[in-house]
Amino acid sequence: MQNISKKLPQVCPSCEGILSVKKLSCDQCGTDVNGNFALPSLACLTAEDQQFVLEFVCCSGSLKEMAQIRKLSYPSVRNLLDEVIAKIRTIQESTAKNNANQ
């Protein structure tokens, strides 16, 4: 398996439009799959927000445990979660609008 260290771009550097995936490749057998694939909502989050979601899931959704791990108050962690939820909803709304326009 190839070590991929580049961050997946999400926004067009030319017009700032949302990017989609056109090609997926298998490093093992060389198969390519071509199409127009939307990025998953979680992939559109910042690396920091993705890390928060991973920690949250690994804590079985326990905000109390998240607060202990992050050394933050429960309300602070709840606010972070609310911010991530709002970002996900915005991404999903944007994706729905883009799909409707295609």
N, C-alpha and C positions, 0 to 999 in steps of 0.2 A: 504494500500500500504506500502511495506517495505521500510525503509529508507536505501539507499545504499550509503555508504560513501567511499568505496574503489575506487581507480582510476583504470580504465580498462587498463590492460597491453596491450601493442601493439607489443612488441618484445620478442622473446623467450629468457629466461634467460640462456639457455644452449648454443644455437648456434647463437643467434641474428637474427633468421629468423622472418618473419612477421607472427604474430599470426592470427588465424581466430576463429570465434565463432562456437562452435559445438552444443551448446544446449541453448535454450531460455525457460524460465519457467514463467508460470502465477501464481502469488502469490494468486490470488483470487480463482481460481478453481483447481489449481494443474496441469494443462495441461503442458506437455513438448513438445517442437518442436525440433527435432534433425536434423542436417544437417551440411553442411560446408558453413558458411556464412562469407563473407568478411566484415570487418569493413567499415562503411561509411567513405569517404575521410575526412570529417570534424572531425570525432572521432579520426582520426590519428594525428591531430594537437596537439600541446602542449595546456595546459589549458589556457595559456596566449594568444595564437593565437585564440583559440576558443572564448575567451572573446572579443577579438578585432572584430571578425566576428559578434558576437551577437550585439555589440555596433553599428557596421557599418550598419547592417540590421535595427536595431531600429532607427537609424538616417536616414532611407530611402536612404542610400548610399551617404549621404552628407559628403564629406571630410571636408568642412568648419565647419559643426557642430561637427564632430569628433575632429577637432583641438581645438575647444572651450572646449569640454568636457575633453579632455586629457591635455589641457593647453600646446599644442605643436603647432609648425608652420604647416601651410598647407603642405609645402614640406616634413616635417618630417612624417606626417600622410600618405602622398602619398607613401613615401618610405616604411613605415610599411605595407601598403596595397600591394605594389609590392612584398615585401618579403613573405607575406602570399600567394599571388597568385602563386609565384614560388614554394613554399612548396606544395601547392595543386596540381600543375601540376606534380611535382616529385612523389607525392603519387599516382596520377592517372596513371602515366606511369609505376610505380612499380606494381600497381595492374593489369594493362593490361598485363605486362610481366608474372606475376604469373599466371594469367588466361590462357595465351597462353601455358604455360608449363604444365598445368594440363590436 
